[in-house]
Amino acid sequence: MAKHSKYEREQRLAETERVKEVESAWVKSLTPAAAAAFTASVQAARERPPAERAPDMAPGTAPRPPRPGHEPKPPKDAPRSRRDS
């Protein structure tokens, strides 16, 4: 847990209060039907389960195949030393 200064904590509280004020003013500016629809959509989004994790892939594997003509080059053979011949 990170420690924050008293000033930072006060700033966060002030920011949170200001956001709540702006949000409540915005909701009051909506028509009752629009406010109800917005509230219902927010509730549905909160009830939705989290998205499934992407499948585990090998490190460095791109999530999409390369475009045609842009495939990676095959690795070169190991250079032979002069002593091998």
Protein Blocks (a to p, Z undefined) as FASTA:
>chain_A
ZZddfklmmmmmmmmmmmmmmmmmmmmmpcfklmmmmmmmmmmmmmpccddddddddehi
afbdcdehiaccddddddddfklZZ
